[in-house]
Amino acid sequence: MMRKRSAAAILSSFVLFAGLAAACGSAPASNAGTQKPAAPAGADSKKEVTLKIGAAAVPHAEILNQVKPKLKEQGVNLEVIVFDDEGQLNPALKDKKVDGNYFQHVPYLDSVKKEKGYDFTVTSKVHVEPIGFYSSKLKSKDEIKDGAKIGIPNNPSNEYRALVLLQQQGLIKLKSGLTTYEATPKDIVENPKNLKFVEADSATLPRALPDLDGAIINTNLVLEAKIDPKSALFREDANSPYANVVVVRKGDESRDEVKKLDAALKTPELKKFITDKYGVAVVPAF
C-alpha cells in the first residue's frame, strides 16, 4: 500500500507540476502574439502644403487650374485666387495675402517696382498675349483714315507697347532713345495720318470700340469681352518681350512648393493645352 501511495503521490505531483508549467508558459506565448495598434493611415506621409496664387481670370487662372491636379499629386494644394481688379494683385503679394501672382509682364513689373517699393522676383515665364489692333468699323489697316481716333492703354508699359506696335506697322514714328519701356503720344515725332489718340484704362477699351475707329487691346481683355482674337487687324508677333510671368516675394523662389509650380508650368502638356485652347491669342513662352 505504501508503494502504491508513493507512486500515486509522485504521479499527482508530476501532473500538478506539468499543469503549472503549462500555465506559466502560456503567458509569454499570449503576449508575443499581441499586436500593437496600427499607425493612422498617412501618418508617415508628407503634409500637404497650400500655395496661394493671385491671378487675372483669363487666361491666367485657367492655366493655373490646369496644373492643379499635377501639383496635388506632389503634395501641393494650389489655391487660385482671381482678382477682378488687377491693380490689387501686387499690393496683395506685398501684404502677404497671397504667395505669388500671375498677371503681369516684366516691363510692367519694372515700371511699378521702384515706385511702390516691391521686393519681388520672377520665377516663371509662361505665356505671351500678343496685343492687337481691333475695330468694329474697319476691316483692314488700309482703311485707317486721316484723323482716326485710336484707343491705347494709359498705363506706362502697355502704352509704350501699343505705340511700338503702331510704329512697326508704319503708322507713326517714335523718337529715338526710349529705353525704359515708357512712352506717350508726346514722344511721337512722325504721324502722317494725324491719328488722334484716346488714352484710357485698358479694361474699358473693348467697350469703347463703337466710339473709336480702333483700339489696341490686351488679349486677356479681348478674351474676357468675348471678342474673337483672330479678328485683330494686326498684332504683335511671338518675339514680344512681354511674356506674362509668375512673381513671388524675393526669397520665396527657393520654397519647394514654388519650385514645383515653376516646373509644372513648363511641361509639354501645358504647352499643348495653351496652344489648343487659345490659338493665336496666347502663345507659350517656354
Backbone torsions as a table, in degrees:
resi	resn	phi	psi	omega
1	MET	NA	-37.9	179.8
2	MET	-62.8	-40.5	179.9
3	ARG	-65.4	-40.8	-179.8
4	LYS	-64.2	-42.4	-179.9
5	ARG	-63.6	-41.3	-178.6
6	SER	-63.1	-42.2	179.4
7	ALA	-64.6	-41.8	-179.7
8	ALA	-65.3	-39.6	-179.6
9	ALA	-66.1	-42.0	178.8
10	ILE	-61.2	-45.6	-179.7
11	LEU	-61.9	-42.2	-179.8
12	SER	-63.8	-42.4	179.9
13	SER	-64.0	-38.8	-179.2
14	PHE	-64.8	-42.4	179.6
15	VAL	-64.4	-42.6	179.8
16	LEU	-63.4	-41.6	179.8
17	PHE	-65.2	-42.0	179.8
18	ALA	-62.6	-40.1	179.8
19	GLY	-63.9	-44.2	179.1
20	LEU	-63.4	-41.1	179.4
21	ALA	-62.6	-42.2	179.7
22	ALA	-64.1	-40.8	-179.2
23	ALA	-65.9	-42.8	179.8
24	CYS	-66.9	-36.7	-178.7
25	GLY	-72.5	-22.8	-175.8
26	SER	-73.9	-27.5	-176.4
27	ALA	-65.5	-50.2	177.8
28	PRO	-60.4	-38.7	179.9
29	ALA	-61.0	-42.8	-179.2
30	SER	-64.5	-43.4	179.8
31	ASN	-65.0	-37.9	-178.8
32	ALA	-63.7	-32.3	-177.9
33	GLY	-84.7	-5.5	-178.9
34	THR	-79.2	126.5	-178.6
35	GLN	-96.1	144.4	175.4
36	LYS	-72.5	150.5	178.6
37	PRO	-58.2	138.6	-179.5
38	ALA	-66.8	144.6	177.7
39	ALA	-68.7	146.1	178.8
40	PRO	-55.8	142.1	-179.3
41	ALA	-57.3	132.5	176.4
42	GLY	81.3	7.9	-176.6
43	ALA	-63.9	-31.8	-178.8
44	ASP	-92.5	-4.5	-178.0
45	SER	-77.8	154.9	-178.1
46	LYS	-71.4	139.3	-179.1
47	LYS	-69.9	137.8	179.6
48	GLU	-69.0	139.4	-178.9
49	VAL	-111.7	134.5	177.3
50	THR	-93.2	132.7	178.5
51	LEU	-122.2	115.4	-177.4
52	LYS	-97.0	121.0	179.1
53	ILE	-121.8	120.9	175.0
54	GLY	-81.1	142.4	-174.6
55	ALA	-152.3	156.5	166.9
56	ALA	-72.6	156.2	-172.7
57	ALA	-65.0	-50.1	-173.3
58	VAL	-131.8	130.9	-5.3
59	PRO	-91.4	1.5	-169.2
60	HIS	-57.4	-54.0	-178.9
61	ALA	-63.7	-36.6	179.5
62	GLU	-64.9	-39.7	178.4
63	ILE	-66.8	-43.1	178.8
64	LEU	-63.1	-42.6	179.8
65	ASN	-62.6	-26.9	179.6
66	GLN	-67.2	-28.4	-178.4
67	VAL	-98.5	0.5	-179.2
68	LYS	-57.8	-47.3	-178.8
69	PRO	-60.5	-40.0	-179.8
70	LYS	-62.6	-41.9	179.7
71	LEU	-70.2	-34.3	178.5
72	LYS	-58.7	-40.1	178.7
73	GLU	-63.8	-23.9	-178.0
74	GLN	-99.6	11.7	176.1
75	GLY	83.9	18.4	179.3
76	VAL	-116.6	119.5	175.4
77	ASN	-91.8	100.3	-178.3
78	LEU	-82.0	117.0	178.6
79	GLU	-105.0	112.0	-177.5
80	VAL	-95.1	119.8	-176.9
81	ILE	-112.8	113.6	-177.2
82	VAL	-86.1	130.0	176.7
83	PHE	-107.3	121.4	176.0
84	ASP	-68.7	-33.9	178.0
85	ASP	-100.8	101.2	-176.9
86	GLU	-63.2	-22.6	178.8
87	GLY	-65.0	-13.9	-179.9
88	GLN	-94.7	-4.7	-175.6
89	LEU	-69.7	-42.7	177.5
90	ASN	-69.8	-43.7	174.8
91	PRO	-58.8	-37.5	179.0
92	ALA	-64.1	-36.7	177.7
93	LEU	-69.4	-42.9	178.8
94	LYS	-61.6	-39.4	-177.6
95	ASP	-84.2	5.7	176.6
96	LYS	65.0	28.2	173.7
97	LYS	-79.6	-22.4	174.3
98	VAL	-134.3	162.9	179.0
99	ASP	-89.3	-18.0	-179.5
100	GLY	-168.5	172.1	173.2
101	ASN	-141.5	162.3	-176.2
102	TYR	-147.0	97.8	179.8
103	PHE	-163.9	-14.6	-166.9
104	GLN	-121.5	163.2	173.1
105	HIS	-105.2	166.7	-173.6
106	VAL	-62.7	-43.0	178.1
107	PRO	-58.1	-37.0	176.9
108	TYR	-67.3	-45.5	179.6
109	LEU	-58.8	-44.6	-179.8
110	ASP	-62.9	-33.2	-177.2
111	SER	-71.6	-21.4	-177.8
112	VAL	-110.8	-14.5	-175.5
113	LYS	-58.9	-51.1	-177.5
114	LYS	-68.6	-41.4	-177.9
115	GLU	-61.9	-40.6	-174.3
116	LYS	-100.0	-8.5	179.7
117	GLY	75.4	31.0	-179.7
118	TYR	-78.4	129.3	175.4
119	ASP	-106.8	73.3	-174.4
120	PHE	-111.8	162.4	174.0
121	THR	-140.1	151.1	-178.9
122	VAL	-89.7	134.7	177.8
123	THR	-109.1	-32.8	-175.7
124	SER	-143.0	133.9	166.2
125	LYS	-94.6	120.6	-171.6
126	VAL	-109.0	-53.9	-175.5
127	HIS	-153.3	161.8	172.6
128	VAL	-112.5	134.3	172.3
129	GLU	-107.6	93.8	-176.1
130	PRO	-60.7	118.7	177.1
131	ILE	-69.0	152.8	-177.7
132	GLY	-141.8	167.1	178.6
133	PHE	-98.6	119.0	-177.1
134	TYR	-117.3	149.0	178.9
135	SER	-151.5	142.7	173.5
136	SER	-97.3	1.3	-176.8
137	LYS	-117.5	-31.7	-174.0
138	LEU	-104.9	152.4	-179.8
139	LYS	-109.1	-16.1	179.5
140	SER	-155.2	164.2	178.1
141	LYS	-60.0	-33.5	-177.3
142	ASP	-64.8	-18.0	-178.9
143	GLU	-85.6	-3.5	177.9
144	ILE	-68.2	118.5	-173.5
145	LYS	-95.6	167.8	176.3
146	ASP	-60.3	130.9	179.3
147	GLY	79.9	12.4	-179.2
148	ALA	-60.3	144.6	177.9
149	LYS	-92.3	118.7	-175.6
150	ILE	-117.3	124.1	177.2
151	GLY	-84.9	136.3	176.6
152	ILE	-136.7	152.7	178.4
153	PRO	-63.1	147.8	-177.7
154	ASN	-100.5	1.4	174.8
155	ASN	-84.9	144.6	-167.0
156	PRO	-51.7	-50.9	-173.8
157	SER	-69.6	-41.0	-179.1
158	ASN	-74.9	-26.7	176.1
159	GLU	-66.6	-45.0	175.7
160	TYR	-59.0	-45.5	-178.7
161	ARG	-58.9	-42.6	179.8
162	ALA	-65.9	-42.3	-178.9
163	LEU	-68.0	-36.3	176.2
164	VAL	-63.5	-39.5	178.0
165	LEU	-62.7	-42.7	177.7
166	LEU	-64.7	-35.6	177.0
167	GLN	-66.1	-41.8	178.7
168	GLN	-61.1	-28.4	179.2
169	GLN	-87.5	1.6	177.3
170	GLY	78.1	15.6	-176.9
171	LEU	-88.1	-27.7	177.6
172	ILE	-144.4	174.2	171.3
173	LYS	-137.9	130.8	178.9
174	LEU	-92.8	155.3	176.5
175	LYS	-67.0	153.5	-179.1
176	SER	-76.8	163.5	175.5
177	GLY	87.3	11.7	178.3
178	LEU	-85.6	99.1	-173.3
179	THR	-114.7	3.6	-175.1
180	THR	-107.5	15.7	-178.4
181	TYR	59.0	30.3	178.3
182	GLU	-133.6	136.9	176.4
183	ALA	-165.2	155.6	175.3
184	THR	-132.4	172.8	176.8
185	PRO	-55.9	-20.3	177.6
186	LYS	-67.1	-18.0	-179.7
187	ASP	-90.9	5.0	177.7
188	ILE	-81.9	128.4	179.5
189	VAL	-106.6	-18.0	176.0
190	GLU	-137.3	130.8	-178.5
191	ASN	-145.4	71.7	-171.5
192	PRO	-59.3	-26.5	179.9
193	LYS	-95.8	5.3	-179.4
194	ASN	51.8	45.1	-179.2
195	LEU	-63.4	141.5	177.7
196	LYS	-103.9	125.7	-174.1
197	PHE	-103.5	130.1	176.6
198	VAL	-106.9	108.3	-179.9
199	GLU	-87.3	123.2	-174.7
200	ALA	-145.8	161.2	174.5
201	ASP	-58.3	134.0	-174.8
202	SER	-52.1	-40.8	-175.1
203	ALA	-66.9	-20.1	-178.1
204	THR	-88.7	-14.3	-173.2
205	LEU	-63.3	-40.1	177.4
206	PRO	-59.0	-39.7	-179.9
207	ARG	-72.7	-23.4	-177.2
208	ALA	-85.6	-6.8	-176.1
209	LEU	-51.7	-42.2	-180.0
210	PRO	-60.7	-23.0	-178.6
211	ASP	-96.2	0.5	-177.8
212	LEU	-122.9	163.1	172.1
213	ASP	-80.1	-23.1	177.3
214	GLY	177.3	168.2	179.8
215	ALA	-151.9	150.3	174.1
216	ILE	-97.0	119.6	-168.9
217	ILE	-128.0	139.8	175.0
218	ASN	-65.5	142.5	-173.2
219	THR	-65.4	-34.3	179.2
220	ASN	-62.0	-34.0	177.9
221	LEU	-73.6	-33.3	175.7
222	VAL	-62.8	-45.0	-179.7
223	LEU	-64.5	-43.3	179.8
224	GLU	-63.9	-32.6	-179.5
225	ALA	-84.5	3.1	179.3
226	LYS	62.1	31.7	174.1
227	ILE	-91.6	137.4	179.7
228	ASP	-69.5	116.1	-178.9
229	PRO	-62.2	-21.8	178.2
230	LYS	-72.1	-11.2	-178.4
231	SER	-82.8	-1.5	178.2
232	ALA	-60.8	135.9	178.0
233	LEU	-71.2	-32.7	171.8
234	PHE	-159.7	159.5	-176.2
235	ARG	-151.8	169.3	173.3
236	GLU	-63.8	158.2	173.6
237	ASP	-95.5	-178.8	-174.5
238	ALA	-71.1	-9.1	-179.7
239	ASN	-86.6	10.7	-179.6
240	SER	-58.5	138.7	176.9
241	PRO	-79.6	4.3	-171.8
242	TYR	-97.5	52.9	177.1
243	ALA	-70.1	136.2	176.4
244	ASN	-78.1	137.9	-169.2
245	VAL	-128.6	157.6	169.6
246	VAL	-91.3	131.7	-175.3
247	VAL	-124.0	138.3	175.9
248	VAL	-131.7	169.4	174.2
249	ARG	-68.2	141.7	-177.4
250	LYS	-56.8	130.4	-177.5
251	GLY	105.7	-28.5	-178.7
252	ASP	-79.7	-9.9	-180.0
253	GLU	-64.3	-18.3	-179.6
254	SER	-88.5	-6.2	178.5
255	ARG	-63.9	138.6	-175.6
256	ASP	-58.8	-42.0	-177.3
257	GLU	-69.1	-29.5	176.8
258	VAL	-70.9	-39.7	177.0
259	LYS	-63.4	-37.4	178.7
260	LYS	-67.4	-38.1	176.1
261	LEU	-64.1	-44.1	179.0
262	ASP	-56.0	-46.6	-179.6
263	ALA	-65.5	-39.8	-178.5
264	ALA	-66.1	-25.5	-178.4
265	LEU	-89.3	10.9	-178.3
266	LYS	-131.0	27.6	-177.3
267	THR	-94.4	154.7	174.9
268	PRO	-58.4	-33.4	-179.5
269	GLU	-64.3	-41.2	179.8
270	LEU	-70.5	-37.4	177.7
271	LYS	-59.4	-42.6	178.9
272	LYS	-65.2	-40.8	178.8
273	PHE	-59.5	-46.9	-178.4
274	ILE	-62.5	-46.4	-178.7
275	THR	-64.2	-44.6	-178.3
276	ASP	-67.3	-39.7	-173.8
277	LYS	-80.0	-38.9	-169.7
278	TYR	-111.6	-14.8	178.6
279	GLY	58.2	-128.9	-176.3
280	VAL	-74.0	-12.1	-173.8
281	ALA	-75.5	-30.5	-177.6
282	VAL	-137.7	124.6	-175.3
283	VAL	-116.5	124.7	177.8
284	PRO	-56.7	141.7	-178.0
285	ALA	-112.1	21.3	-179.2
286	PHE	-134.7	NA	NA
